[in-house]
């Protein structure tokens, strides 16, 4: 009787980590491009100012 080796998915975890890392890098790059936009920067600045301004 021959022993079977369980090598069917030995690199699966590493491949999943690589795919997740590539997706995170792509998302970070997209955020950098979006944040460089003057319109987005102004919207965020206005949002922070309105959140920090107390009106009575």
N, C-alpha and C positions, 0 to 999 in steps of 0.2 A: 504494500500500500504506500503510495507516494503522498508526502505532505504537500499541501498547497500553500503557497505563500500569499499573504494578503497585501499584494502590491497594487491592487486595482485603483486605489485612491490615495496613494502615498503623497502626492504633490498637490492634492486638491486644496488644502488649507493655504498653502503658499500662493497658489494661483488666485484664490479668493481675496487674500490680503493685497495682492498686486492690483487686482481689479478695483477694489475699494479705494486703494491709495490713488490710483489714476483718476477715479471719479472725483475724489476730494480735491485733487490738484486742479482738475478741470473746473470744478465749481468755484474754487478760490480764484482762478484766473478770470472767470466770468464776473465775480464780485469786484475784482480790481478794475475791470473795464467799465462796469456800471458806476462805480464810485468816482471815476475820473470825469464823469459827465457833470457839467456845471448845473444842469437842472436838478439832478438828483442831490447834489451837494447842497443846493439852496433849499430844497424840500426838507432835507434832514436838519439843516441849520434852523429853519423856521420851526420845525417840530420840537427841537430841543429848547429853543427860546420860549415857545409857548408853554412847554411843560415846566420850565423854570420860572415863569412869570406868574406872580400871584395877583389876581384881580379880586377886588372885593365889591 
